[in-house]
Amino acid sequence: MLDHLDHLFRIVILLACLVILYRAEPAVSRMSPATPLLIRIAFNLLCCAALGGVFYALAGAVPAWLTALLALAVAVLILCERRVQILSGTRAPRFPQPPGNHL
């Protein structure tokens, strides 16, 4: 039974980290110099940790259940489209105003 949980935790870590990489790396690439420093640091740390988690899982290491749960929570959070756009500062106006017609 314990062996099955080990495999489950490895799969959860691997999938969660791949989702994090899939969503965080483009956000890092789109950041402008105006993006706040803490947001830059946070997304870069997310990318580094997710890459480490992928290698960790592929190497056969078994993560703790809390680590797997935390990686899953971060992956779900980063899947929220609006959250990534707001945090990375790349949010485009929803209804662009024509030139010269500003309120």
PDB file as gemmi writes it, atoms N, CA and C in Angstrom:
CRYST1    1.000    1.000    1.000  90.00  90.00  90.00 P 1                      
ATOM      1  N   MET A   1       0.827  -1.205   0.000  1.00  0.00           N  
ATOM      2  CA  MET A   1       0.000   0.000   0.000  1.00  0.00           C  
ATOM      3  C   MET A   1       0.865   1.260   0.000  1.00  0.00           C  
ATOM      4  N   LEU A   2       1.918   1.222   0.790  1.00  0.00           N  
ATOM      5  CA  LEU A   2       2.794   2.391   0.888  1.00  0.00           C  
ATOM      6  C   LEU A   2       3.501   2.661  -0.434  1.00  0.00           C  
ATOM      7  N   ASP A   3       3.809   1.602  -1.169  1.00  0.00           N  
ATOM      8  CA  ASP A   3       4.471   1.754  -2.461  1.00  0.00           C  
ATOM      9  C   ASP A   3       3.563   2.479  -3.461  1.00  0.00           C  
ATOM     10  N   HIS A   4       2.272   2.209  -3.403  1.00  0.00           N  
ATOM     11  CA  HIS A   4       1.323   2.883  -4.295  1.00  0.00           C  
ATOM     12  C   HIS A   4       1.235   4.367  -3.981  1.00  0.00           C  
ATOM     13  N   LEU A   5       1.292   4.711  -2.707  1.00  0.00           N  
ATOM     14  CA  LEU A   5       1.259   6.127  -2.322  1.00  0.00           C  
ATOM     15  C   LEU A   5       2.517   6.843  -2.781  1.00  0.00           C  
ATOM     16  N   ASP A   6       3.647   6.163  -2.726  1.00  0.00           N  
ATOM     17  CA  ASP A   6       4.893   6.763  -3.213  1.00  0.00           C  
ATOM     18  C   ASP A   6       4.789   7.111  -4.684  1.00  0.00           C  
ATOM     19  N   HIS A   7       4.246   6.192  -5.469  1.00  0.00           N  
ATOM     20  CA  HIS A   7       4.066   6.458  -6.894  1.00  0.00           C  
ATOM     21  C   HIS A   7       3.074   7.596  -7.119  1.00  0.00           C  
ATOM     22  N   LEU A   8       2.007   7.604  -6.344  1.00  0.00           N  
ATOM     23  CA  LEU A   8       1.014   8.670  -6.469  1.00  0.00           C  
ATOM     24  C   LEU A   8       1.635  10.035  -6.166  1.00  0.00           C  
ATOM     25  N   PHE A   9       2.423  10.118  -5.103  1.00  0.00           N  
ATOM     26  CA  PHE A   9       3.058  11.387  -4.746  1.00  0.00           C  
ATOM     27  C   PHE A   9       4.037  11.835  -5.827  1.00  0.00           C  
ATOM     28  N   ARG A  10       4.779  10.892  -6.407  1.00  0.00           N  
ATOM     29  CA  ARG A  10       5.694  11.243  -7.498  1.00  0.00           C  
ATOM     30  C   ARG A  10       4.945  11.771  -8.709  1.00  0.00           C  
ATOM     31  N   ILE A  11       3.837  11.140  -9.035  1.00  0.00           N  
ATOM     32  CA  ILE A  11       3.029  11.593 -10.178  1.00  0.00           C  
ATOM     33  C   ILE A  11       2.429  12.966  -9.908  1.00  0.00           C  
ATOM     34  N   VAL A  12       1.936  13.171  -8.686  1.00  0.00           N  
ATOM     35  CA  VAL A  12       1.360  14.474  -8.330  1.00  0.00           C  
ATOM     36  C   VAL A  12       2.416  15.566  -8.436  1.00  0.00           C  
ATOM     37  N   ILE A  13       3.594  15.318  -7.887  1.00  0.00           N  
ATOM     38  CA  ILE A  13       4.683  16.308  -7.956  1.00  0.00           C  
ATOM     39  C   ILE A  13       5.062  16.580  -9.405  1.00  0.00           C  
ATOM     40  N   LEU A  14       5.208  15.534 -10.186  1.00  0.00           N  
ATOM     41  CA  LEU A  14       5.614  15.705 -11.576  1.00  0.00           C  
ATOM     42  C   LEU A  14       4.580  16.522 -12.353  1.00  0.00           C  
ATOM     43  N   LEU A  15       3.323  16.161 -12.251  1.00  0.00           N  
ATOM     44  CA  LEU A  15       2.282  16.888 -12.983  1.00  0.00           C  
ATOM     45  C   LEU A  15       2.130  18.319 -12.486  1.00  0.00           C  
ATOM     46  N   ALA A  16       2.140  18.497 -11.170  1.00  0.00           N  
ATOM     47  CA  ALA A  16       1.995  19.847 -10.619  1.00  0.00           C  
ATOM     48  C   ALA A  16       3.153  20.734 -11.058  1.00  0.00           C  
ATOM     49  N   CYS A  17       4.358  20.217 -11.020  1.00  0.00           N  
ATOM     50  CA  CYS A  17       5.524  21.016 -11.413  1.00  0.00           C  
ATOM     51  C   CYS A  17       5.515  21.325 -12.904  1.00  0.00           C  
ATOM     52  N   LEU A  18       5.042  20.392 -13.712  1.00  0.00           N  
ATOM     53  CA  LEU A  18       4.942  20.668 -15.144  1.00  0.00           C  
ATOM     54  C   LEU A  18       3.907  21.751 -15.428  1.00  0.00           C  
ATOM     55  N   VAL A  19       2.801  21.723 -14.699  1.00  0.00           N  
ATOM     56  CA  VAL A  19       1.790  22.777 -14.851  1.00  0.00           C  
ATOM     57  C   VAL A  19       2.360  24.119 -14.425  1.00  0.00           C  
ATOM     58  N   ILE A  20       3.085  24.139 -13.321  1.00  0.00           N  
ATOM     59  CA  ILE A  20       3.694  25.380 -12.844  1.00  0.00           C  
ATOM     60  C   ILE A  20       4.668  25.924 -13.875  1.00  0.00           C  
ATOM     61  N   LEU A  21       5.501  25.069 -14.428  1.00  0.00           N  
ATOM     62  CA  LEU A  21       6.441  25.511 -15.474  1.00  0.00           C  
ATOM     63  C   LEU A  21       5.708  26.019 -16.706  1.00  0.00           C  
ATOM     64  N   TYR A  22       4.657  25.320 -17.096  1.00  0.00           N  
ATOM     65  CA  TYR A  22       3.895  25.693 -18.278  1.00  0.00           C  
ATOM     66  C   TYR A  22       3.270  27.082 -18.130  1.00  0.00           C  
ATOM     67  N   ARG A  23       2.859  27.428 -16.915  1.00  0.00           N  
ATOM     68  CA  ARG A  23       2.192  28.712 -16.698  1.00  0.00           C  
ATOM     69  C   ARG A  23       3.149  29.811 -16.252  1.00  0.00           C  
ATOM     70  N   ALA A  24       4.171  29.489 -15.483  1.00  0.00           N  
ATOM     71  CA  ALA A  24       5.033  30.523 -14.910  1.00  0.00           C  
ATOM     72  C   ALA A  24       6.104  31.006 -15.881  1.00  0.00           C  
ATOM     73  N   GLU A  25       6.646  30.122 -16.684  1.00  0.00           N  
ATOM     74  CA  GLU A  25       7.735  30.532 -17.579  1.00  0.00           C  
ATOM     75  C   GLU A  25       7.284  31.589 -18.585  1.00  0.00           C  
ATOM     76  N   PRO A  26       6.127  31.443 -19.240  1.00  0.00           N  
ATOM     77  CA  PRO A  26       5.703  32.516 -20.142  1.00  0.00           C  
ATOM     78  C   PRO A  26       5.430  33.826 -19.408  1.00  0.00           C  
ATOM     79  N   ALA A  27       4.962  33.738 -18.174  1.00  0.00           N  
ATOM     80  CA  ALA A  27       4.729  34.963 -17.399  1.00  0.00           C  
ATOM     81  C   ALA A  27       6.047  35.674 -17.127  1.00  0.00           C  
ATOM     82  N   VAL A  28       7.092  34.905 -16.838  1.00  0.00           N  
ATOM     83  CA  VAL A  28       8.415  35.496 -16.612  1.00  0.00           C  
ATOM     84  C   VAL A  28       8.911  36.145 -17.903  1.00  0.00           C  
ATOM     85  N   SER A  29       8.699  35.475 -19.017  1.00  0.00           N  
ATOM     86  CA  SER A  29       9.161  35.998 -20.301  1.00  0.00           C  
ATOM     87  C   SER A  29       8.447  37.287 -20.696  1.00  0.00           C  
ATOM     88  N   ARG A  30       7.200  37.441 -20.291  1.00  0.00           N  
ATOM     89  CA  ARG A  30       6.423  38.624 -20.663  1.00  0.00           C  
ATOM     90  C   ARG A  30       6.583  39.788 -19.701  1.00  0.00           C  
ATOM     91  N   MET A  31       7.266  39.592 -18.604  1.00  0.00           N  
ATOM     92  CA  MET A  31       7.399  40.673 -17.622  1.00  0.00           C  
ATOM     93  C   MET A  31       8.197  41.825 -18.198  1.00  0.00           C  
ATOM     94  N   SER A  32       7.744  43.020 -17.867  1.00  0.00           N  
ATOM     95  CA  SER A  32       8.433  44.221 -18.328  1.00  0.00           C  
ATOM     96  C   SER A  32       9.313  44.753 -17.200  1.00  0.00           C  
ATOM     97  N   PRO A  33      10.157  45.724 -17.501  1.00  0.00           N  
ATOM     98  CA  PRO A  33      10.960  46.326 -16.432  1.00  0.00           C  
ATOM     99  C   PRO A  33      10.096  46.984 -15.354  1.00  0.00           C  
ATOM    100  N   ALA A  34       8.845  47.263 -15.668  1.00  0.00           N  
ATOM    101  CA  ALA A  34       7.956  47.888 -14.689  1.00  0.00           C  
ATOM    102  C   ALA A  34       7.350  46.881 -13.714  1.00  0.00           C  
ATOM    103  N   THR A  35       7.535  45.595 -13.962  1.00  0.00           N  
ATOM    104  CA  THR A  35       6.998  44.574 -13.060  1.00  0.00           C  
ATOM    105  C   THR A  35       7.696  44.680 -11.709  1.00  0.00           C  
ATOM    106  N   PRO A  36       6.940  44.691 -10.621  1.00  0.00           N  
ATOM    107  CA  PRO A  36       7.561  44.803  -9.288  1.00  0.00           C  
ATOM    108  C   PRO A  36       8.580  43.692  -9.035  1.00  0.00           C  
ATOM    109  N   LEU A  37       9.640  44.056  -8.329  1.00  0.00           N  
ATOM    110  CA  LEU A  37      10.746  43.137  -8.075  1.00  0.00           C  
ATOM    111  C   LEU A  37      10.288  41.874  -7.350  1.00  0.00           C  
ATOM    112  N   LEU A  38       9.409  42.006  -6.362  1.00  0.00           N  
ATOM    113  CA  LEU A  38       8.966  40.825  -5.622  1.00  0.00           C  
ATOM    114  C   LEU A  38       8.196  39.849  -6.507  1.00  0.00           C  
ATOM    115  N   ILE A  39       7.453  40.368  -7.464  1.00  0.00           N  
ATOM    116  CA  ILE A  39       6.738  39.492  -8.393  1.00  0.00           C  
ATOM    117  C   ILE A  39       7.730  38.762  -9.280  1.00  0.00           C  
ATOM    118  N   ARG A  40       8.747  39.467  -9.754  1.00  0.00           N  
ATOM    119  CA  ARG A  40       9.796  38.830 -10.565  1.00  0.00           C  
ATOM    120  C   ARG A  40      10.490  37.718  -9.784  1.00  0.00           C  
ATOM    121  N   ILE A  41      10.861  38.029  -8.559  1.00  0.00           N  
ATOM    122  CA  ILE A  41      11.552  37.037  -7.723  1.00  0.00           C  
ATOM    123  C   ILE A  41      10.649  35.829  -7.489  1.00  0.00           C  
ATOM    124  N   ALA A  42       9.375  36.089  -7.173  1.00  0.00           N  
ATOM    125  CA  ALA A  42       8.447  34.992  -6.884  1.00  0.00           C  
ATOM    126  C   ALA A  42       8.275  34.062  -8.084  1.00  0.00           C  
ATOM    127  N   PHE A  43       8.075  34.627  -9.268  1.00  0.00           N  
ATOM    128  CA  PHE A  43       7.884  33.789 -10.443  1.00  0.00           C  
ATOM    129  C   PHE A  43       9.164  33.065 -10.842  1.00  0.00           C  
ATOM    130  N   ASN A  44      10.309  33.698 -10.677  1.00  0.00           N  
ATOM    131  CA  ASN A  44      11.569  33.013 -10.969  1.00  0.00           C  
ATOM    132  C   ASN A  44      11.803  31.873  -9.984  1.00  0.00           C  
ATOM    133  N   LEU A  45      11.482  32.092  -8.717  1.00  0.00           N  
ATOM    134  CA  LEU A  45      11.610  31.022  -7.732  1.00  0.00           C  
ATOM    135  C   LEU A  45      10.641  29.877  -8.033  1.00  0.00           C  
ATOM    136  N   LEU A  46       9.429  30.218  -8.459  1.00  0.00           N  
ATOM    137  CA  LEU A  46       8.470  29.183  -8.847  1.00  0.00           C  
ATOM    138  C   LEU A  46       9.021  28.321  -9.980  1.00  0.00           C  
ATOM    139  N   CYS A  47       9.586  28.981 -10.995  1.00  0.00           N  
ATOM    140  CA  CYS A  47      10.154  28.235 -12.127  1.00  0.00           C  
ATOM    141  C   CYS A  47      11.303  27.341 -11.681  1.00  0.00           C  
ATOM    142  N   CYS A  48      12.192  27.861 -10.864  1.00  0.00           N  
ATOM    143  CA  CYS A  48      13.339  27.072 -10.393  1.00  0.00           C  
ATOM    144  C   CYS A  48      12.882  25.892  -9.538  1.00  0.00           C  
ATOM    145  N   ALA A  49      11.944  26.139  -8.627  1.00  0.00           N  
ATOM    146  CA  ALA A  49      11.455  25.069  -7.760  1.00  0.00           C  
ATOM    147  C   ALA A  49      10.697  24.010  -8.562  1.00  0.00           C  
ATOM    148  N   ALA A  50       9.913  24.439  -9.547  1.00  0.00           N  
ATOM    149  CA  ALA A  50       9.177  23.483 -10.364  1.00  0.00           C  
ATOM    150  C   ALA A  50      10.124  22.631 -11.199  1.00  0.00           C  
ATOM    151  N   LEU A  51      11.148  23.246 -11.746  1.00  0.00           N  
ATOM    152  CA  LEU A  51      12.135  22.485 -12.507  1.00  0.00           C  
ATOM    153  C   LEU A  51      12.844  21.475 -11.596  1.00  0.00           C  
ATOM    154  N   GLY A  52      13.179  21.916 -10.408  1.00  0.00           N  
ATOM    155  CA  GLY A  52      13.779  20.996  -9.431  1.00  0.00           C  
ATOM    156  C   GLY A  52      12.833  19.869  -9.071  1.00  0.00           C  
ATOM    157  N   GLY A  53      11.542  20.188  -8.938  1.00  0.00           N  
ATOM    158  CA  GLY A  53      10.558  19.160  -8.619  1.00  0.00           C  
ATOM    159  C   GLY A  53      10.416  18.124  -9.721  1.00  0.00           C  
ATOM    160  N   VAL A  54      10.512  18.574 -10.976  1.00  0.00           N  
ATOM    161  CA  VAL A  54      10.458  17.631 -12.102  1.00  0.00           C  
ATOM    162  C   VAL A  54      11.649  16.679 -12.033  1.00  0.00           C  
ATOM    163  N   PHE A  55      12.845  17.221 -11.848  1.00  0.00           N  
ATOM    164  CA  PHE A  55      14.032  16.368 -11.759  1.00  0.00           C  
ATOM    165  C   PHE A  55      13.969  15.455 -10.540  1.00  0.00           C  
ATOM    166  N   TYR A  56      13.461  15.978  -9.441  1.00  0.00           N  
ATOM    167  CA  TYR A  56      13.318  15.228  -8.198  1.00  0.00           C  
ATOM    168  C   TYR A  56      12.409  14.023  -8.424  1.00  0.00           C  
ATOM    169  N   ALA A  57      11.277  14.233  -9.085  1.00  0.00           N  
ATOM    170  CA  ALA A  57      10.329  13.152  -9.332  1.00  0.00           C  
ATOM    171  C   ALA A  57      10.886  12.142 -10.326  1.00  0.00           C  
ATOM    172  N   LEU A  58      11.540  12.641 -11.372  1.00  0.00           N  
ATOM    173  CA  LEU A  58      12.104  11.733 -12.378  1.00  0.00           C  
ATOM    174  C   LEU A  58      13.269  10.916 -11.830  1.00  0.00           C  
ATOM    175  N   ALA A  59      13.948  11.444 -10.823  1.00  0.00           N  
ATOM    176  CA  ALA A  59      15.060  10.713 -10.219  1.00  0.00           C  
ATOM    177  C   ALA A  59      14.562   9.595  -9.299  1.00  0.00           C  
ATOM    178  N   GLY A  60      13.260   9.575  -9.029  1.00  0.00           N  
ATOM    179  CA  GLY A  60      12.707   8.504  -8.200  1.00  0.00           C  
ATOM    180  C   GLY A  60      12.586   8.846  -6.733  1.00  0.00           C  
ATOM    181  N   ALA A  61      12.902  10.073  -6.369  1.00  0.00           N  
ATOM    182  CA  ALA A  61      12.772  10.467  -4.969  1.00  0.00           C  
ATOM    183  C   ALA A  61      11.297  10.573  -4.599  1.00  0.00           C  
ATOM    184  N   VAL A  62      10.989  10.199  -3.383  1.00  0.00           N  
ATOM    185  CA  VAL A  62       9.597  10.226  -2.924  1.00  0.00           C  
ATOM    186  C   VAL A  62       9.393  11.473  -2.063  1.00  0.00           C  
ATOM    187  N   PRO A  63       8.524  12.382  -2.509  1.00  0.00           N  
ATOM    188  CA  PRO A  63       8.281  13.583  -1.723  1.00  0.00           C  
ATOM    189  C   PRO A  63       7.359  13.292  -0.542  1.00  0.00           C  
ATOM    190  N   ALA A  64       7.414  14.140   0.445  1.00  0.00           N  
ATOM    191  CA  ALA A  64       6.487  14.050   1.573  1.00  0.00           C  
ATOM    192  C   ALA A  64       5.087  14.406   1.083  1.00  0.00           C  
ATOM    193  N   TRP A  65       4.075  13.926   1.756  1.00  0.00           N  
ATOM    194  CA  TRP A  65       2.698  14.203   1.322  1.00  0.00           C  
ATOM    195  C   TRP A  65       2.400  15.690   1.359  1.00  0.00           C  
ATOM    196  N   LEU A  66       2.980  16.402   2.312  1.00  0.00           N  
ATOM    197  CA  LEU A  66       2.742  17.835   2.414  1.00  0.00           C  
ATOM    198  C   LEU A  66       3.381  18.585   1.241  1.00  0.00           C  
ATOM    199  N   THR A  67       4.531  18.131   0.794  1.00  0.00           N  
ATOM    200  CA  THR A  67       5.186  18.728  -0.369  1.00  0.00           C  
ATOM    201  C   THR A  67       4.344  18.524  -1.628  1.00  0.00           C  
ATOM    202  N   ALA A  68       3.810  17.325  -1.796  1.00  0.00           N  
ATOM    203  CA  ALA A  68       2.953  17.047  -2.948  1.00  0.00           C  
ATOM    204  C   ALA A  68       1.690  17.903  -2.901  1.00  0.00           C  
ATOM    205  N   LEU A  69       1.112  18.052  -1.720  1.00  0.00           N  
ATOM    206  CA  LEU A  69      -0.094  18.865  -1.567  1.00  0.00           C  
ATOM    207  C   LEU A  69       0.195  20.336  -1.862  1.00  0.00           C  
ATOM    208  N   LEU A  70       1.323  20.825  -1.398  1.00  0.00           N  
ATOM    209  CA  LEU A  70       1.700  22.219  -1.635  1.00  0.00           C  
ATOM    210  C   LEU A  70       1.957  22.469  -3.123  1.00  0.00           C  
ATOM    211  N   ALA A  71       2.641  21.562  -3.792  1.00  0.00           N  
ATOM    212  CA  ALA A  71       2.886  21.710  -5.227  1.00  0.00           C  
ATOM    213  C   ALA A  71       1.573  21.694  -6.003  1.00  0.00           C  
ATOM    214  N   LEU A  72       0.664  20.847  -5.594  1.00  0.00           N  
ATOM    215  CA  LEU A  72      -0.646  20.787  -6.240  1.00  0.00           C  
ATOM    216  C   LEU A  72      -1.418  22.084  -6.027  1.00  0.00           C  
ATOM    217  N   ALA A  73      -1.355  22.626  -4.828  1.00  0.00           N  
ATOM    218  CA  ALA A  73      -2.045  23.892  -4.537  1.00  0.00           C  
ATOM    219  C   ALA A  73      -1.473  25.037  -5.367  1.00  0.00           C  
ATOM    220  N   VAL A  74      -0.176  25.110  -5.492  1.00  0.00           N  
ATOM    221  CA  VAL A  74       0.452  26.158  -6.298  1.00  0.00           C  
ATOM    222  C   VAL A  74       0.073  25.993  -7.764  1.00  0.00           C  
ATOM    223  N   ALA A  75       0.031  24.759  -8.254  1.00  0.00           N  
ATOM    224  CA  ALA A  75      -0.344  24.515  -9.650  1.00  0.00           C  
ATOM    225  C   ALA A  75      -1.779  24.960  -9.915  1.00  0.00           C  
ATOM    226  N   VAL A  76      -2.672  24.664  -8.997  1.00  0.00           N  
ATOM    227  CA  VAL A  76      -4.069  25.081  -9.165  1.00  0.00           C  
ATOM    228  C   VAL A  76      -4.172  26.598  -9.116  1.00  0.00           C  
ATOM    229  N   LEU A  77      -3.453  27.225  -8.205  1.00  0.00           N  
ATOM    230  CA  LEU A  77      -3.471  28.680  -8.094  1.00  0.00           C  
ATOM    231  C   LEU A  77      -2.950  29.345  -9.358  1.00  0.00           C  
ATOM    232  N   ILE A  78      -1.884  28.817  -9.903  1.00  0.00           N  
ATOM    233  CA  ILE A  78      -1.274  29.445 -11.074  1.00  0.00           C  
ATOM    234  C   ILE A  78      -2.075  29.172 -12.349  1.00  0.00           C  
ATOM    235  N   LEU A  79      -2.979  28.200 -12.306  1.00  0.00           N  
ATOM    236  CA  LEU A  79      -3.853  27.961 -13.451  1.00  0.00           C  
ATOM    237  C   LEU A  79      -4.914  29.050 -13.604  1.00  0.00           C  
ATOM    238  N   CYS A  80      -5.135  29.826 -12.555  1.00  0.00           N  
ATOM    239  CA  CYS A  80      -6.112  30.917 -12.635  1.00  0.00           C  
ATOM    240  C   CYS A  80      -5.555  31.995 -13.557  1.00  0.00           C  
ATOM    241  N   GLU A  81      -6.116  32.125 -14.730  1.00  0.00           N  
ATOM    242  CA  GLU A  81      -5.595  33.030 -15.766  1.00  0.00           C  
ATOM    243  C   GLU A  81      -5.464  34.462 -15.275  1.00  0.00           C  
ATOM    244  N   ARG A  82      -6.486  34.975 -14.646  1.00  0.00           N  
ATOM    245  CA  ARG A  82      -6.449  36.373 -14.205  1.00  0.00           C  
ATOM    246  C   ARG A  82      -5.360  36.604 -13.174  1.00  0.00           C  
ATOM    247  N   ARG A  83      -5.148  35.653 -12.304  1.00  0.00           N  
ATOM    248  CA  ARG A  83      -4.139  35.814 -11.259  1.00  0.00           C  
ATOM    249  C   ARG A  83      -2.757  35.984 -11.881  1.00  0.00           C  
ATOM    250  N   VAL A  84      -2.417  35.189 -12.869  1.00  0.00           N  
ATOM    251  CA  VAL A  84      -1.098  35.281 -13.506  1.00  0.00           C  
ATOM    252  C   VAL A  84      -0.965  36.621 -14.225  1.00  0.00           C  
ATOM    253  N   GLN A  85      -2.004  37.049 -14.917  1.00  0.00           N  
ATOM    254  CA  GLN A  85      -1.930  38.311 -15.643  1.00  0.00           C  
ATOM    255  C   GLN A  85      -1.784  39.486 -14.686  1.00  0.00           C  
ATOM    256  N   ILE A  86      -2.525  39.482 -13.618  1.00  0.00           N  
ATOM    257  CA  ILE A  86      -2.455  40.593 -12.659  1.00  0.00           C  
ATOM    258  C   ILE A  86      -1.093  40.619 -11.980  1.00  0.00           C  
ATOM    259  N   LEU A  87      -0.613  39.465 -11.530  1.00  0.00           N  
ATOM    260  CA  LEU A  87       0.653  39.422 -10.809  1.00  0.00           C  
ATOM    261  C   LEU A  87       1.845  39.742 -11.700  1.00  0.00           C  
ATOM    262  N   SER A  88       1.786  39.348 -12.965  1.00  0.00           N  
ATOM    263  CA  SER A  88       2.928  39.589 -13.841  1.00  0.00           C  
ATOM    264  C   SER A  88       2.881  40.958 -14.504  1.00  0.00           C  
ATOM    265  N   GLY A  89       1.780  41.684 -14.327  1.00  0.00           N  
ATOM    266  CA  GLY A  89       1.690  43.031 -14.880  1.00  0.00           C  
ATOM    267  C   GLY A  89       1.483  43.067 -16.373  1.00  0.00           C  
ATOM    268  N   THR A  90       0.952  42.004 -16.961  1.00  0.00           N  
ATOM    269  CA  THR A  90       0.791  41.960 -18.415  1.00  0.00           C  
ATOM    270  C   THR A  90      -0.680  42.025 -18.813  1.00  0.00           C  
ATOM    271  N   ARG A  91      -1.492  42.545 -17.968  1.00  0.00           N  
ATOM    272  CA  ARG A  91      -2.927  42.576 -18.225  1.00  0.00           C  
ATOM    273  C   ARG A  91      -3.265  43.655 -19.243  1.00  0.00           C  
ATOM    274  N   ALA A  92      -3.902  43.248 -20.306  1.00  0.00           N  
ATOM    275  CA  ALA A  92      -4.308  44.188 -21.348  1.00  0.00           C  
ATOM    276  C   ALA A  92      -5.684  44.748 -21.003  1.00  0.00           C  
ATOM    277  N   PRO A  93      -5.989  45.974 -21.440  1.00  0.00           N  
ATOM    278  CA  PRO A  93      -7.315  46.515 -21.163  1.00  0.00           C  
ATOM    279  C   PRO A  93      -8.395  45.666 -21.821  1.00  0.00           C  
ATOM    280  N   ARG A  94      -9.488  45.521 -21.121  1.00  0.00           N  
ATOM    281  CA  ARG A  94     -10.558  44.670 -21.627  1.00  0.00           C  
ATOM    282  C   ARG A  94     -11.256  45.294 -22.830  1.00  0.00           C  
ATOM    283  N   PHE A  95     -11.534  46.581 -22.738  1.00  0.00           N  
ATOM    284  CA  PHE A  95     -12.182  47.304 -23.826  1.00  0.00           C  
ATOM    285  C   PHE A  95     -11.302  48.493 -24.179  1.00  0.00           C  
ATOM    286  N   PRO A  96     -10.392  48.347 -25.128  1.00  0.00           N  
ATOM    287  CA  PRO A  96      -9.495  49.447 -25.444  1.00  0.00           C  
ATOM    288  C   PRO A  96     -10.273  50.669 -25.963  1.00  0.00           C  
ATOM    289  N   GLN A  97      -9.846  51.823 -25.488  1.00  0.00           N  
ATOM    290  CA  GLN A  97     -10.473  53.071 -25.899  1.00  0.00           C  
ATOM    291  C   GLN A  97      -9.856  53.545 -27.209  1.00  0.00           C  
ATOM    292  N   PRO A  98     -10.638  54.101 -28.115  1.00  0.00           N  
ATOM    293  CA  PRO A  98     -10.056  54.668 -29.324  1.00  0.00           C  
ATOM    294  C   PRO A  98      -9.194  55.869 -28.964  1.00  0.00           C  
ATOM    295  N   PRO A  99      -8.187  56.185 -29.784  1.00  0.00           N  
ATOM    296  CA  PRO A  99      -7.295  57.310 -29.480  1.00  0.00           C  
ATOM    297  C   PRO A  99      -8.099  58.620 -29.390  1.00  0.00           C  
ATOM    298  N   GLY A 100      -7.732  59.405 -28.383  1.00  0.00           N  
ATOM    299  CA  GLY A 100      -8.356  60.711 -28.213  1.00  0.00           C  
ATOM    300  C   GLY A 100      -9.713  60.675 -27.529  1.00  0.00           C  
ATOM    301  N   ASN A 101     -10.143  59.524 -27.074  1.00  0.00           N  
ATOM    302  CA  ASN A 101     -11.451  59.409 -26.447  1.00  0.00           C  
ATOM    303  C   ASN A 101     -11.297  58.889 -25.011  1.00  0.00           C  
ATOM    304  N   HIS A 102     -10.404  59.510 -24.239  1.00  0.00           N  
ATOM    305  CA  HIS A 102     -10.133  59.065 -22.865  1.00  0.00           C  
ATOM    306  C   HIS A 102     -11.057  59.764 -21.902  1.00  0.00           C  
ATOM    307  N   LEU A 103     -11.460  59.067 -20.889  1.00  0.00           N  
ATOM    308  CA  LEU A 103     -12.320  59.642 -19.853  1.00  0.00           C  
ATOM    309  C   LEU A 103     -11.506  60.163 -18.703  1.00  0.00           C  
TER     310      LEU A 103                                                      
END                                                                             
